[in-house]
Amino acid sequence: MGNFNKPKYLRINERIMVSEVRLIDFDGTQAGVVSRSEALKRAYEKGLDLVEIAPYDKPPVCKIIDFGKYKYEQHKSDRQKHKTSTTKEVNVSLNIQSADIEVKLKQAEKFLSRGDKVLIKLMLKGREIIYANRAREILATCSAALENIASVEQSPTLDGRIMNLLLIPKRSKYAQNKDKPVSPKTLPNKSQ
């Protein structure tokens, strides 16, 4: 159906060129069909604007509102609709030490707190591919350490020589637990 019922520009006050309009008062009550001059008079008495909401209806529907505030709220809601989350990558290796993993987890926590998704990548080089279980344990440790602020969207999967773990933020949980430090539980033993 397209944007047939939504005009590109709203007509306000004297720019409304019809003789009669269906009026909606500033509190949302229907005032019925009145002349344009009567509707303008009511709007000016209240210090507000007469805005043509549905110009294609017979008679057109007009509402008494504060046009500046209306435009601000429309702009604000449009900005909220366009907010996108990006995916940030954190790279770890199979031979990562516990101090290094804490740094990587703090980096992931920062990304999650901003509302971004985090992709933790672990690349297996050379013969490390035979230790895929250890890689899975390291990624499980990462997800367990971040479980209070993130949930797992994609569990650890091996794609060629790269194992990926995708985390998404938990907004309400992060606000409650932001004072808790993120630290990994014990790393699995390398000899396994």
ZIPEQUI-V246989 format. One record per backbone hydrogen bond with DSSP energy under -0.5 kcal/mol. CO is the residue of the C=O (numbers start at 1). NH is the residue of the N-H. E is the energy in kcal/mol with one decimal. If there is no record, write none. Layout:
BEGIN
co={CO;CO}
nh={NH;NH}
e={E;E}
END
This chain:
BEGIN
co={1;3;5;11;12;13;15;19;21;21;22;23;23;23;24;25;29;32;32;34;35;36;37;38;39;40;41;42;43;43;44;49;49;50;51;51;54;54;57;60;61;61;62;63;63;65;65;66;67;68;69;70;71;72;73;74;75;76;77;78;80;86;86;88;90;92;93;97;98;99;100;101;102;103;104;105;106;107;108;109;110;111;112;117;118;118;119;119;120;121;122;123;125;126;127;128;129;131;132;133;134;135;136;137;138;139;140;141;142;144;146;146;149;151;151;154;157;157;158;159;159;161;162;162;163;164;165;165;166;166;167;168;169;170;171;172;173;174;177;181;189}
nh={4;6;7;52;15;16;17;36;23;34;62;25;31;32;64;28;25;23;34;21;39;40;41;42;43;44;45;46;47;48;47;51;65;13;53;63;57;61;59;22;53;54;24;51;65;49;67;70;71;72;73;74;75;76;77;78;79;80;81;82;83;88;117;119;121;123;96;101;102;103;104;105;106;107;108;109;110;111;112;113;114;116;115;88;120;167;90;121;165;92;163;125;128;129;130;131;132;135;136;137;138;139;140;141;142;143;144;145;146;147;149;150;170;153;168;166;159;164;160;161;162;124;159;164;122;157;120;167;153;154;118;151;171;174;175;176;177;178;180;183;192}
e={-0.7;-0.5;-0.6;-2.8;-2.3;-1.5;-0.6;-2.4;-0.7;-2.6;-2.9;-0.5;-2.9;-0.8;-2.1;-2.0;-3.0;-2.8;-0.6;-2.9;-2.2;-2.6;-2.2;-2.2;-2.1;-2.7;-1.9;-1.3;-0.5;-2.6;-0.7;-0.6;-2.3;-2.8;-0.9;-2.9;-1.0;-1.8;-0.5;-2.8;-1.9;-1.6;-2.2;-2.9;-0.8;-3.0;-0.9;-2.2;-2.6;-2.0;-2.3;-2.2;-2.5;-2.4;-2.4;-2.2;-2.0;-1.7;-1.6;-1.3;-0.8;-0.6;-2.5;-3.4;-2.6;-0.9;-1.2;-2.3;-1.6;-1.4;-2.0;-2.4;-2.1;-2.0;-2.3;-2.5;-2.1;-1.9;-2.6;-2.3;-1.1;-2.1;-1.3;-3.0;-0.7;-3.1;-2.5;-0.7;-1.6;-3.0;-2.8;-0.6;-2.3;-0.9;-1.6;-2.1;-0.9;-1.8;-2.2;-2.0;-2.2;-2.2;-2.1;-2.1;-2.0;-2.4;-2.3;-2.2;-1.5;-0.9;-1.5;-1.9;-2.8;-0.5;-2.8;-1.9;-0.6;-2.3;-0.6;-0.7;-1.6;-3.3;-3.5;-0.5;-2.5;-1.8;-3.2;-0.5;-2.5;-1.7;-2.5;-2.8;-0.7;-2.0;-1.7;-1.2;-2.0;-0.6;-1.1;-0.6;-1.3}
END
